[in-house]
Amino acid sequence: MTLFDNEKRDKQRKIDETMDLVRSRFGMDKVVRGSLYGENINIGKKFKAKLDREAKEKND
């Protein structure tokens, strides 16, 4: 593992965190990675599952 690998991973983590914030505020379909643009897939399935799990825990 090199310094550049760590920088790339940190940059990707920051992008993912920002996308999660936008999705939680404006909706799951408001931010899409360019590589997925135009694809007919469910975007942010992991994040949505996380939100659903947190809401369930809050209600229990």
C-alpha positions, 0 to 999 in steps of 0.5 A, a space after each residue: 500500500 502506498 501513500 497514493 492508495 491512502 489518498 485515493 481511499 480518503 478522497 473516495 470516502 469524502 465523496 461517499 460521505 458527501 453523497 450520503 448527506 445530499 441523498 439524506 436531505 434531498 432524496 436517493 435519486 438526486 446524486 448519481 455517479 457519472 458512471 451510473 448515469 442513465 442506468 436503470 438501477 437502484 442508487 444508494 441501496 446500502 445507504 437506504 438500508 442504513 437509513 431504514 435500519 436507523 429509523 427502525 432502531 429509533 422506533 423500537 
